[in-house]
Amino acid sequence: MSYPLDLGDALASGLARLEKGLADLASESKLISQKDCSGPVAGACQCSSKSCHPSWCIPVIPWVRVEPSAVEAAVGTVWPELVARADRLDLGAETVAALNAQIRRETGLQGDVVFRDSGAVEHWPEEVGDNSWSNLERQIRELEMDFPDDPPGYFHCMIMSSLAWDGHVPSLGLTTGWLLVAGLRFARGLSIPLPVPDRDEKFLDALDGVRPGLWDMETLRSFWPDRF
């Protein structure tokens, strides 16, 4: 049991760095809500935001910045408890919401966590399809059944990117996704991914490519294959 617990400090400091980096990305990308868009003209969105799809705008929840020291302390507290219940983890909305709520409480954030299955977008455009969490969960379960010998790294990238960007939880989605994946991998006897300081920038660049409207999962997948 000492193996996963020994990783707590590296996870805590790494996720504190990445949450700050992700908040900076969100700010630089000028993520906007649909009400701020001047609307599509001839099938093209008039927004200047690079986060928008060419023909429609992404509504987003307000981004919540959390002090890195608070994230680091929260992960240090949550991780041992997560390891202890790793065999009971799943991808259900209740599990994800409970983990996010625990992390938020430890950082000092107030308010209940309302898990949004559809994320920040109530009705996804037809050309995108169903990007809800329940659909993602169903897809992952089907893929795991159809391809049981495939490495799960791709699925885990899907989990983290969806929680980081899509608005299913009110804040700290990347930390929630990373810890959930780490716990699931530990329960399956797989190695646990750790943030590495000299790779933070490349990872964030890859994560930037899976923002709503881009969904370039191959970039993240190629940067972060199943080799942890």
TAMO-V683212 format. One record per backbone hydrogen bond with DSSP energy under -0.5 kcal/mol. NH is the residue of the N-H (numbers start at 1). CO is the residue of the C=O. E is the energy in kcal/mol with one decimal. If there is no record, write none. Layout:
nh-><NH/NH>
co-><CO/CO>
e-><E/E>
//
This chain:
nh-><5/6/7/7/8/11/12/13/14/15/16/17/18/19/20/21/22/23/24/25/26/27/28/29/30/31/36/37/41/44/45/51/52/53/56/59/65/70/71/72/73/74/75/76/77/78/79/81/82/83/84/85/85/86/88/89/96/97/98/99/100/101/102/103/104/105/106/107/108/108/109/114/115/116/117/119/120/121/122/128/129/131/133/136/137/138/139/140/141/142/143/144/145/146/147/148/150/154/156/157/158/159/160/161/162/163/164/165/166/176/177/178/179/180/181/182/183/184/185/186/187/188/189/190/199/200/200/203/204/205/206/207/208/209/209/210/211/214/215/216/217/219/220/221/222/223/224/227>
co-><1/2/3/4/5/7/8/9/10/11/12/13/14/15/16/17/18/19/20/21/22/23/24/25/27/26/33/34/44/41/54/29/49/56/53/57/63/67/67/68/69/70/71/72/73/74/75/77/78/79/80/81/82/83/85/86/92/93/94/95/96/97/98/99/100/101/102/103/104/105/104/112/113/168/115/116/166/118/120/125/125/129/117/132/133/134/135/136/137/138/139/140/141/142/143/145/147/151/152/153/154/155/156/157/158/159/160/161/162/172/173/174/175/176/177/178/179/180/181/182/183/184/186/185/196/196/197/199/200/201/202/203/204/205/206/207/208/211/211/209/215/216/216/217/218/219/220/225>
e-><-1.3/-2.4/-0.6/-1.0/-1.7/-2.5/-2.6/-2.5/-2.1/-2.7/-1.6/-1.7/-2.4/-2.5/-1.5/-2.3/-2.7/-2.2/-2.1/-1.9/-2.5/-2.0/-2.7/-2.5/-1.0/-1.4/-1.7/-1.5/-3.2/-1.5/-3.5/-0.5/-1.3/-1.0/-0.9/-0.7/-0.6/-0.8/-1.9/-2.8/-2.1/-2.2/-2.7/-2.0/-1.3/-2.9/-2.6/-0.7/-2.3/-2.5/-1.7/-0.9/-0.6/-1.3/-2.1/-1.6/-2.2/-2.9/-2.3/-2.1/-2.6/-2.6/-2.1/-2.2/-2.7/-2.5/-2.0/-1.3/-0.7/-1.1/-2.0/-0.6/-0.7/-2.6/-0.8/-1.0/-2.8/-0.8/-0.6/-1.3/-2.0/-0.8/-3.0/-2.0/-3.0/-2.1/-2.7/-2.5/-2.3/-2.4/-2.7/-2.5/-1.7/-2.7/-2.8/-0.5/-1.5/-0.6/-2.2/-2.0/-1.8/-1.9/-2.2/-2.6/-2.0/-2.1/-2.2/-2.1/-2.1/-2.1/-2.9/-2.9/-2.4/-2.3/-2.5/-2.7/-2.5/-2.5/-2.7/-2.3/-2.2/-1.1/-1.5/-3.1/-2.4/-0.6/-1.2/-2.6/-2.8/-2.2/-2.2/-2.8/-2.4/-0.9/-0.6/-1.6/-1.2/-2.6/-1.8/-3.2/-1.9/-1.0/-1.0/-3.0/-2.9/-2.0/-2.2/-2.2>
//
